[in-house]
Amino acid sequence: MHRYQQTGCSTLARMVEQHLRWMQARASSPALAQACQRLTVEWHALSATRPATLH
């Protein structure tokens, strides 16, 4: 998240979103799935406040 705040790279944003969805879908425990879901919400809030640029 901090790296995205520094760069605003849209490619990085998409990769993080995909990875969080992948981790949540394959979580070995409900706690891990909830953590991924919480991070997804935080990530969307962060990426929505920062305009993406190409790098």
Backbone as XML, in Angstrom:
<?xml version="1.0"?>
<chain id="A" units="angstrom">
  <residue number="1" name="MET">
    <atom name="N" x="0.820" y="-1.189" z="0.000"/>
    <atom name="CA" x="0.000" y="0.000" z="0.000"/>
    <atom name="C" x="0.868" y="1.257" z="0.000"/>
  </residue>
  <residue number="2" name="HIS">
    <atom name="N" x="1.938" y="1.194" z="0.761"/>
    <atom name="CA" x="2.815" y="2.362" z="0.817"/>
    <atom name="C" x="3.486" y="2.614" z="-0.527"/>
  </residue>
  <residue number="3" name="ARG">
    <atom name="N" x="3.862" y="1.533" z="-1.214"/>
    <atom name="CA" x="4.488" y="1.670" z="-2.532"/>
    <atom name="C" x="3.517" y="2.314" z="-3.512"/>
  </residue>
  <residue number="4" name="TYR">
    <atom name="N" x="2.262" y="1.904" z="-3.474"/>
    <atom name="CA" x="1.268" y="2.492" z="-4.357"/>
    <atom name="C" x="1.059" y="3.962" z="-4.024"/>
  </residue>
  <residue number="5" name="GLN">
    <atom name="N" x="1.073" y="4.300" z="-2.745"/>
    <atom name="CA" x="0.933" y="5.704" z="-2.361"/>
    <atom name="C" x="2.066" y="6.534" z="-2.952"/>
  </residue>
  <residue number="6" name="GLN">
    <atom name="N" x="3.241" y="5.955" z="-3.054"/>
    <atom name="CA" x="4.389" y="6.675" z="-3.591"/>
    <atom name="C" x="4.319" y="6.813" z="-5.106"/>
  </residue>
  <residue number="7" name="THR">
    <atom name="N" x="3.843" y="5.777" z="-5.794"/>
    <atom name="CA" x="3.905" y="5.766" z="-7.257"/>
    <atom name="C" x="2.582" y="6.024" z="-7.951"/>
  </residue>
  <residue number="8" name="GLY">
    <atom name="N" x="1.480" y="5.528" z="-7.392"/>
    <atom name="CA" x="0.190" y="5.644" z="-8.064"/>
    <atom name="C" x="0.110" y="4.787" z="-9.310"/>
  </residue>
  <residue number="9" name="CYS">
    <atom name="N" x="0.937" y="3.757" z="-9.415"/>
    <atom name="CA" x="1.020" y="2.899" z="-10.600"/>
    <atom name="C" x="-0.245" y="2.040" z="-10.746"/>
  </residue>
  <residue number="10" name="SER">
    <atom name="N" x="-0.936" y="2.191" z="-11.848"/>
    <atom name="CA" x="-2.177" y="1.434" z="-12.052"/>
    <atom name="C" x="-1.911" y="-0.057" z="-12.224"/>
  </residue>
  <residue number="11" name="THR">
    <atom name="N" x="-0.771" y="-0.430" z="-12.786"/>
    <atom name="CA" x="-0.432" y="-1.847" z="-12.933"/>
    <atom name="C" x="-0.263" y="-2.492" z="-11.566"/>
  </residue>
  <residue number="12" name="LEU">
    <atom name="N" x="0.418" y="-1.814" z="-10.675"/>
    <atom name="CA" x="0.586" y="-2.317" z="-9.313"/>
    <atom name="C" x="-0.767" y="-2.441" z="-8.626"/>
  </residue>
  <residue number="13" name="ALA">
    <atom name="N" x="-1.625" y="-1.474" z="-8.817"/>
    <atom name="CA" x="-2.956" y="-1.509" z="-8.205"/>
    <atom name="C" x="-3.730" y="-2.744" z="-8.652"/>
  </residue>
  <residue number="14" name="ARG">
    <atom name="N" x="-3.718" y="-3.039" z="-9.946"/>
    <atom name="CA" x="-4.424" y="-4.220" z="-10.456"/>
    <atom name="C" x="-3.821" y="-5.507" z="-9.910"/>
  </residue>
  <residue number="15" name="MET">
    <atom name="N" x="-2.501" y="-5.575" z="-9.836"/>
    <atom name="CA" x="-1.848" y="-6.782" z="-9.328"/>
    <atom name="C" x="-2.212" y="-7.030" z="-7.872"/>
  </residue>
  <residue number="16" name="VAL">
    <atom name="N" x="-2.251" y="-5.980" z="-7.069"/>
    <atom name="CA" x="-2.603" y="-6.127" z="-5.655"/>
    <atom name="C" x="-4.049" y="-6.603" z="-5.527"/>
  </residue>
  <residue number="17" name="GLU">
    <atom name="N" x="-4.952" y="-6.002" z="-6.286"/>
    <atom name="CA" x="-6.350" y="-6.412" z="-6.239"/>
    <atom name="C" x="-6.509" y="-7.877" z="-6.625"/>
  </residue>
  <residue number="18" name="GLN">
    <atom name="N" x="-5.839" y="-8.305" z="-7.681"/>
    <atom name="CA" x="-5.918" y="-9.700" z="-8.114"/>
    <atom name="C" x="-5.364" y="-10.637" z="-7.045"/>
  </residue>
  <residue number="19" name="HIS">
    <atom name="N" x="-4.258" y="-10.260" z="-6.457"/>
    <atom name="CA" x="-3.635" y="-11.107" z="-5.449"/>
    <atom name="C" x="-4.512" y="-11.237" z="-4.207"/>
  </residue>
  <residue number="20" name="LEU">
    <atom name="N" x="-5.115" y="-10.151" z="-3.774"/>
    <atom name="CA" x="-5.995" y="-10.217" z="-2.611"/>
    <atom name="C" x="-7.199" y="-11.111" z="-2.884"/>
  </residue>
  <residue number="21" name="ARG">
    <atom name="N" x="-7.778" y="-11.020" z="-4.081"/>
    <atom name="CA" x="-8.909" y="-11.887" z="-4.438"/>
    <atom name="C" x="-8.465" y="-13.346" z="-4.473"/>
  </residue>
  <residue number="22" name="TRP">
    <atom name="N" x="-7.283" y="-13.612" z="-5.032"/>
    <atom name="CA" x="-6.758" y="-14.974" z="-5.105"/>
    <atom name="C" x="-6.537" y="-15.537" z="-3.707"/>
  </residue>
  <residue number="23" name="MET">
    <atom name="N" x="-5.924" y="-14.742" z="-2.837"/>
    <atom name="CA" x="-5.661" y="-15.202" z="-1.473"/>
    <atom name="C" x="-6.962" y="-15.479" z="-0.722"/>
  </residue>
  <residue number="24" name="GLN">
    <atom name="N" x="-7.947" y="-14.610" z="-0.881"/>
    <atom name="CA" x="-9.217" y="-14.792" z="-0.183"/>
    <atom name="C" x="-9.919" y="-16.061" z="-0.658"/>
  </residue>
  <residue number="25" name="ALA">
    <atom name="N" x="-9.891" y="-16.304" z="-1.946"/>
    <atom name="CA" x="-10.555" y="-17.482" z="-2.495"/>
    <atom name="C" x="-9.899" y="-18.787" z="-2.036"/>
  </residue>
  <residue number="26" name="ARG">
    <atom name="N" x="-8.618" y="-18.749" z="-1.749"/>
    <atom name="CA" x="-7.883" y="-19.956" z="-1.375"/>
    <atom name="C" x="-7.461" y="-19.981" z="0.088"/>
  </residue>
  <residue number="27" name="ALA">
    <atom name="N" x="-8.064" y="-19.132" z="0.891"/>
    <atom name="CA" x="-7.697" y="-19.039" z="2.313"/>
    <atom name="C" x="-7.933" y="-20.365" z="3.020"/>
  </residue>
  <residue number="28" name="SER">
    <atom name="N" x="-6.977" y="-20.721" z="3.864"/>
    <atom name="CA" x="-7.068" y="-21.989" z="4.594"/>
    <atom name="C" x="-7.855" y="-21.845" z="5.893"/>
  </residue>
  <residue number="29" name="SER">
    <atom name="N" x="-8.219" y="-20.623" z="6.244"/>
    <atom name="CA" x="-8.996" y="-20.417" z="7.463"/>
    <atom name="C" x="-9.910" y="-19.205" z="7.286"/>
  </residue>
  <residue number="30" name="PRO">
    <atom name="N" x="-10.993" y="-19.159" z="8.038"/>
    <atom name="CA" x="-11.889" y="-18.003" z="7.970"/>
    <atom name="C" x="-11.178" y="-16.701" z="8.374"/>
  </residue>
  <residue number="31" name="ALA">
    <atom name="N" x="-10.256" y="-16.785" z="9.319"/>
    <atom name="CA" x="-9.538" y="-15.586" z="9.764"/>
    <atom name="C" x="-8.699" y="-15.005" z="8.630"/>
  </residue>
  <residue number="32" name="LEU">
    <atom name="N" x="-8.052" y="-15.869" z="7.861"/>
    <atom name="CA" x="-7.249" y="-15.405" z="6.728"/>
    <atom name="C" x="-8.139" y="-14.796" z="5.653"/>
  </residue>
  <residue number="33" name="ALA">
    <atom name="N" x="-9.281" y="-15.425" z="5.390"/>
    <atom name="CA" x="-10.222" y="-14.884" z="4.404"/>
    <atom name="C" x="-10.729" y="-13.511" z="4.838"/>
  </residue>
  <residue number="34" name="GLN">
    <atom name="N" x="-11.005" y="-13.353" z="6.131"/>
    <atom name="CA" x="-11.472" y="-12.055" z="6.639"/>
    <atom name="C" x="-10.370" y="-10.999" z="6.542"/>
  </residue>
  <residue number="35" name="ALA">
    <atom name="N" x="-9.128" y="-11.394" z="6.809"/>
    <atom name="CA" x="-8.014" y="-10.460" z="6.702"/>
    <atom name="C" x="-7.853" y="-9.989" z="5.260"/>
  </residue>
  <residue number="36" name="CYS">
    <atom name="N" x="-7.982" y="-10.899" z="4.314"/>
    <atom name="CA" x="-7.894" y="-10.528" z="2.907"/>
    <atom name="C" x="-9.030" y="-9.588" z="2.521"/>
  </residue>
  <residue number="37" name="GLN">
    <atom name="N" x="-10.213" y="-9.873" z="3.027"/>
    <atom name="CA" x="-11.360" y="-9.018" z="2.732"/>
    <atom name="C" x="-11.146" y="-7.621" z="3.321"/>
  </residue>
  <residue number="38" name="ARG">
    <atom name="N" x="-10.640" y="-7.558" z="4.541"/>
    <atom name="CA" x="-10.371" y="-6.265" z="5.175"/>
    <atom name="C" x="-9.316" y="-5.476" z="4.388"/>
  </residue>
  <residue number="39" name="LEU">
    <atom name="N" x="-8.263" y="-6.158" z="3.949"/>
    <atom name="CA" x="-7.233" y="-5.498" z="3.159"/>
    <atom name="C" x="-7.776" y="-5.011" z="1.821"/>
  </residue>
  <residue number="40" name="THR">
    <atom name="N" x="-8.695" y="-5.784" z="1.242"/>
    <atom name="CA" x="-9.313" y="-5.362" z="-0.012"/>
    <atom name="C" x="-10.070" y="-4.054" z="0.175"/>
  </residue>
  <residue number="41" name="VAL">
    <atom name="N" x="-10.815" y="-3.955" z="1.264"/>
    <atom name="CA" x="-11.559" y="-2.728" z="1.547"/>
    <atom name="C" x="-10.596" y="-1.558" z="1.746"/>
  </residue>
  <residue number="42" name="GLU">
    <atom name="N" x="-9.540" y="-1.780" z="2.517"/>
    <atom name="CA" x="-8.542" y="-0.726" z="2.737"/>
    <atom name="C" x="-7.869" y="-0.342" z="1.424"/>
  </residue>
  <residue number="43" name="TRP">
    <atom name="N" x="-7.565" y="-1.331" z="0.602"/>
    <atom name="CA" x="-6.898" y="-1.071" z="-0.670"/>
    <atom name="C" x="-7.788" y="-0.232" z="-1.583"/>
  </residue>
  <residue number="44" name="HIS">
    <atom name="N" x="-9.078" y="-0.587" z="-1.669"/>
    <atom name="CA" x="-9.994" y="0.180" z="-2.513"/>
    <atom name="C" x="-10.111" y="1.619" z="-2.028"/>
  </residue>
  <residue number="45" name="ALA">
    <atom name="N" x="-10.135" y="1.815" z="-0.726"/>
    <atom name="CA" x="-10.208" y="3.174" z="-0.187"/>
    <atom name="C" x="-8.955" y="3.955" z="-0.558"/>
  </residue>
  <residue number="46" name="LEU">
    <atom name="N" x="-7.817" y="3.317" z="-0.459"/>
    <atom name="CA" x="-6.549" y="3.969" z="-0.791"/>
    <atom name="C" x="-6.455" y="4.276" z="-2.274"/>
  </residue>
  <residue number="47" name="SER">
    <atom name="N" x="-6.749" y="3.293" z="-3.112"/>
    <atom name="CA" x="-6.599" y="3.491" z="-4.549"/>
    <atom name="C" x="-7.632" y="4.477" z="-5.094"/>
  </residue>
  <residue number="48" name="ALA">
    <atom name="N" x="-8.763" y="4.612" z="-4.428"/>
    <atom name="CA" x="-9.786" y="5.565" z="-4.880"/>
    <atom name="C" x="-9.383" y="7.007" z="-4.589"/>
  </residue>
  <residue number="49" name="THR">
    <atom name="N" x="-8.515" y="7.203" z="-3.610"/>
    <atom name="CA" x="-8.111" y="8.561" z="-3.256"/>
    <atom name="C" x="-6.902" y="9.036" z="-4.048"/>
  </residue>
  <residue number="50" name="ARG">
    <atom name="N" x="-6.260" y="8.120" z="-4.769"/>
    <atom name="CA" x="-5.048" y="8.456" z="-5.509"/>
    <atom name="C" x="-5.284" y="8.222" z="-6.992"/>
  </residue>
  <residue number="51" name="PRO">
    <atom name="N" x="-5.137" y="9.247" z="-7.830"/>
    <atom name="CA" x="-5.289" y="9.015" z="-9.253"/>
    <atom name="C" x="-4.146" y="8.167" z="-9.786"/>
  </residue>
  <residue number="52" name="ALA">
    <atom name="N" x="-4.476" y="7.151" z="-10.569"/>
    <atom name="CA" x="-3.464" y="6.258" z="-11.119"/>
    <atom name="C" x="-2.743" y="6.924" z="-12.291"/>
  </residue>
  <residue number="53" name="THR">
    <atom name="N" x="-1.448" y="6.656" z="-12.392"/>
    <atom name="CA" x="-0.639" y="7.143" z="-13.490"/>
    <atom name="C" x="0.119" y="5.988" z="-14.093"/>
  </residue>
  <residue number="54" name="LEU">
    <atom name="N" x="0.577" y="6.147" z="-15.306"/>
    <atom name="CA" x="1.356" y="5.095" z="-15.956"/>
    <atom name="C" x="2.817" y="5.255" z="-15.602"/>
  </residue>
  <residue number="55" name="HIS">
    <atom name="N" x="3.455" y="4.134" z="-15.260"/>
    <atom name="CA" x="4.895" y="4.124" z="-14.948"/>
    <atom name="C" x="5.552" y="3.016" z="-15.699"/>
  </residue>
</chain>
